[in-house]
Amino acid sequence: MHVGKPLPVVDGLHAQLCMSVDPESGRQDGPVVLIGATELTLAAAAALGTALVKLTL
């Protein structure tokens, strides 16, 4: 599993980019964004970011 540097989000919660590769088959899973224990696709993470920005406008 390859995990990016943690990005602090709020109250000790971190977001990380993550990708895993099965060592036997070479099959790739991800990339995904982990926020706490929640796994989001890149599109879902982008949509969440956009929605949060809209809340501030």
BELBELSUL-V694604 format. One record per pair of residues at least 12 apart in sequence whose C-alpha atoms are under 10 Angstrom apart, sorted by the first residue. I is the first residue (numbers start at 1). J is the second residue. D is the distance in whole Angstrom. If there is no record, write none. Layout:
i: {I I}
j: {J J}
d: {D D}
This chain:
i: {1 1 1 1 1 1 1 1 1 2 2 2 2 2 2 2 3 3 3 3 3 3 3 3 3 4 4 4 4 4 4 5 5 6 6 7 8 9 9 12 13 13 13 14 14 14 14 15 15 15 15 15 15 15 15 16 16 16 16 16 16 17 17 17 17 17 17 17 17 17 17 18 18 18 18 18 18 19 19 19 19 20 30 32 32 33 33}
j: {18 19 20 21 22 23 28 29 30 17 18 19 20 21 30 31 16 17 18 19 20 31 32 33 34 16 17 18 19 33 34 17 18 34 35 35 35 35 36 36 35 36 37 34 35 36 37 33 34 35 36 37 38 39 45 32 33 34 35 36 39 30 31 32 33 34 35 39 40 41 42 30 31 32 33 34 39 31 32 33 34 32 42 44 45 45 46}
d: {7 6 4 6 9 10 10 9 10 8 6 5 6 8 10 9 7 6 4 7 8 9 10 9 9 5 5 6 9 9 10 8 10 9 9 9 10 8 10 9 7 6 10 8 6 6 10 7 5 4 7 10 9 10 10 8 6 5 7 9 10 9 7 6 5 6 9 10 10 10 9 7 6 5 6 7 9 5 6 9 10 9 9 9 8 7 10}
